[in-house]
Amino acid sequence: MTVGELARNAPLFFLIFARVFALIQTAPLLSSDAIPEIAKIALAFLVSMLIFPSVSASGYPIPPYVLQYVLLLLGEAFVGILVGFFLSMIYSGFQLAGQYYAFQMGFGASEVFDPLAEIEIPIMGQFLNLIAMLIFLLGSGFQKIFLIGVYQSYKAFKAIDLVTRRDHIFPFLFQGMTYLFQQSLVLSFPILGALFLVSLTLGLFAKAAPQMNLLMMGFPISIGVAFLILFVSLPFLVELFSAVIDFSFLEVERIWASPSR
């Protein structure tokens, strides 16, 4: 696309750019403050240039009035935020599961700095977060964000569909939040269950032999059992991570295919 074509179709280009940039600002990993804003703007500009011919050929209607155009621009940005926020919610389930681990293991006070989110999180949350990031990259997560979240969305979903498909969109967000807590519990259940049995056993020993200092013995036992269970269940967790990430993109495709009212 030449500069002249871009200038003639500037209103359409800015609509595309609004959706892409909003998606980048809320999507997993891409929304990190560690990535400079100029890099995000450049990436959004490049992606908008790449999909512009396809969107232009589909005959995207441009409203004649400024107020209508501004509302449409906001709608496009909201669509990008919707997709990015949903994917970020699903991705956050791994970090939440790690926080469950940390508090039960006795690592609740041991926090490390997360350079992506720029916050301090429990060390186990950072560990699972790094595993999830690697799986996301190995599973072509970035490519899927732009192919499903941007390219396919323009083929099947316009900003006006926020109104015509509203009965599908809000359940879509609520389902994402439900799935976040559900999967974080599933991810943390093996270690939580094992540590519950350890705590129960130590409690019975404390009642049977009060002279034993089980409080000091309990921490290393709990930590050792937790790491052992984590090591044994790590292949299962990796498969579950992959399934959860695939599910999130399938749900995005499903909302694009939902019928209008």
HELIX and SHEET records of a PDB file:
HELIX    1   1 VAL A    3  ARG A    8  1                                   6    
HELIX    2   2 ALA A   10  THR A   26  1                                  17    
HELIX    3   3 GLU A   37  ALA A   57  1                                  21    
HELIX    4   4 VAL A   66  MET A  105  1                                  40    
HELIX    5   5 ILE A  123  LEU A  138  1                                  16    
HELIX    6   6 GLY A  141  PHE A  146  1                                   6    
HELIX    7   7 LEU A  147  TYR A  151  3                                   5    
HELIX    8   8 GLN A  152  ALA A  156  1                                   5    
HELIX    9   9 ASP A  161  THR A  164  1                                   4    
HELIX   10  10 ARG A  166  ALA A  208  1                                  43    
HELIX   11  11 LEU A  214  TRP A  256  1                                  43    
SHEET    1   A 2 GLU A 111  ASP A 114  0                                        
SHEET    2   A 2 ILE A 119  PRO A 122 -1                                        
END                                                                             
